[in-house]
Amino acid sequence: MRYLAAMWRCRTRTRVVLSSALPALVACSGAVEVVPSDAAALPVALSAVEAEPARSVELCAELATPSIRHDCMLHGVEHLARRDPDAASGICARIPAGLDADECFFQVAERSRQPARCAQAGRFEEDCRMHAWSARVPHLAGPADGAAEWRLALSEAAAEMGFDADDARPWVAAARFILGRDTPLDRAFCDGWPVPQRTHCRVAGRDLFHDRINHVRDARKWDCEGPPPALLAFTQDDELDAILSQRRVEICP
């Protein structure tokens, strides 16, 4: 996912300033042999695609560099996927199989909020499914509506989205969302879950605590003179206490 995120930051930067689009694309794509005429044609094509995204294939066809042409088509997909995902998928289908096509279908699934389309995203299929799951969890019934009912809703939603029954990832993501809403961090919430989901929940809480420590360390939010900041507060938990003691040396050497 880090690779996809880094690549997406490149694409986003490209969209912002059309006049510098080609240099940004080349910088993100690495060594690309770019046809000189594309330098002038790309900003014009991107502007036209924004106005008529359904015509992306036609409007981007004049771009001679394949990777630049595909980025132009993807720009149209981004604008079209939410209101007409079938048409957006049709544009993706015109991109030869490979990295660009996989990312294109990923964007269709994400922007249309139709996770079933993740199956077309090739190497990004699992990243796509997890991204869609993380977006769905907050909209499911919460524990306050009944812990058993919430777990059932999670289980049914996970199956609907194609996760295997023994896949820990949807449960870890759901637990992390719930545990991450509050401080102090309280993994006692996990005790109400059956095994193996209970274990997944506790792992999610542990990893969340490590991330909070990383944030405090990197943002220099603890001067070590006083008690740890509120973000690192937790209820009685021997494992988290040991983690904080071990990692305190990174913050307070």
Secondary structure, DSSP 8 states (H G I E B T S, - for coil): -HHHHHHHHHHHHHHH-GGGHHHHHHHHH-S----TTHHHHHHHHHHHHHH-GGGHHHHHTT--SHHHHHHHHHHHHHHHTTT-HHHHHHHHTTS-TTHHHHHHHHHHHHHHT-GGGGGGSGGGHHHHHHHHHHHHGGGS--GGG-HHHHHHHHHHHHHHTT--TT-SHHHHHHHHHHHTTSSSB-GGGGGGS-TTHHHHHHHHHHHHHHHHHHHHHHTT---SSSS--GGG-BSS-HHHHHHHHHHHHHH--
